[in-house]
Amino acid sequence: MEAVVVDAGSKLLKAGIALPDQAPALVMPSKMKLEVEDNQLGDGAVVEEVVQPVVRGFVKDWDAMEDLLSYVLYSNIGWEMGDEGQILFTEPLFTPKAHREQLAQLMFEKFNVSGFYDSEQAVLSLYAVGRISGCTVDIGHGKIDIAPVCEGAVQHIASKRFDIGGTDLTNLFAQELKKSNPSVNIDISDVERLKEQYAFCAEDQLAFEAVGTSCRPERHTLPDGQVITIEKERYTIGEALFQPHILGLEDYGIVHQLVTSVSNVAPEYHRQLLENTMLCGGTVSMTGFEDRFQREANLSASAICPSLVKPPEYMPENLARHELARLCRPPMPESTHYRAVGARPVLQLAVLTSFGAAVPSSSLDQLCTRLTGSV
């Protein structure tokens, strides 16, 4: 049986068989609806409660996660009880050891998998574009990870994690829209769609400050018929990543954080890291964000100008726009790299990233065979 790849994010769960040039079998919200008894409404009264197993990248509700994975693997991927296959999980930066152990225990004891492996998203993101060294800037739904990777190994001492992400930008957008449209009640799901449609990143700080007088108003009709006007608010979302004080944070912008992170790695790696900078996550598809990031990078204090890695031609055009995981085969690095799991090294070949996934099926089968029964 082919290995299954699972990327469980705070907003979306993506899962699929490791086959070339095929989209995942499933891309769904990382949420569960649970029926719970409410005694206040009378005996036997049941209400629905929405549970989010993954919060800011980490599993917070393991019971809900087990139910979610059961639905994914048995009802959608096609696993059968007693005939489960091999599985690869991606993990965000600074995943606690206890989290890995609990996930492995869940996979072997509850799902009876024949092989299990987990690997860091930063490494996998670079593998997907044929690189083993570089620096990833991953702007997820609930967090931002900045991770330098040298020869296939994340440099944790230099890496940075911020508990802000797309959901915080959505909340900021909602607040700004409420200020300019006080009589309109907007559901947060509508705000999310408006953000995806209208969010724009100004080319620099001066341009952002000027949009207050030059921005053309956009009128949008909500599903319930209400009409709102969107002006400078659409630019505030992207600007918050370069000026965090907009979000109420006293910190430096994202490009400065990248340069600072790389400066904490051995000097001989600086050029390789900065010249192979990779942007990941749905937020980076915001109109103007990549150009603004590169412009800020060109003006940074670093002696080496960061340059961005572009998605290669073998990745579908809509992938960069929608940021949905896809299973495909990029050219893999020739070198063999190892990562210690317990006391023994294992080949790190299986790849799933926010840009896409790269899983050479034969290599993954060999890997999972070696891992059978191990954690």
Buried (B, 14 or more C-beta within 10 A) or exposed (E): EBBBBBBBBBBBBBBBBBBBEEBBBBBBEBBBEBEEEEEEEEEEEEEEEEBBBBBBBBBEBBEBBBBBBEBBBBEBBEBEEEEBBBBBBBBBBBBEEEBBEBBBEBBBEEBEBBBBBBBBBBBBBBBBBBBBBBBBBBBBBBBBBBBBBBEBBBBEEBBBBBEBBBBBBBEBBBEBBBEBBEEBEBEEEBBBBBBBEBBBBBEBBEBBEBBEEEBEEBEBEBEEEBEBEBBBBBBBBBBBBBBBEBBEEEEBBBBBBBBBBBBEBEEEBBEBBBBBBBBBBBBBBBEBBBBBBBBBBEEBEBEBBBEBBEBBEBBBEEBBEEBBBBBBBBEBBEEEBEBEBEEEEBBBBBBBBBBBBBBBBEBBBBBBEBBEEBB
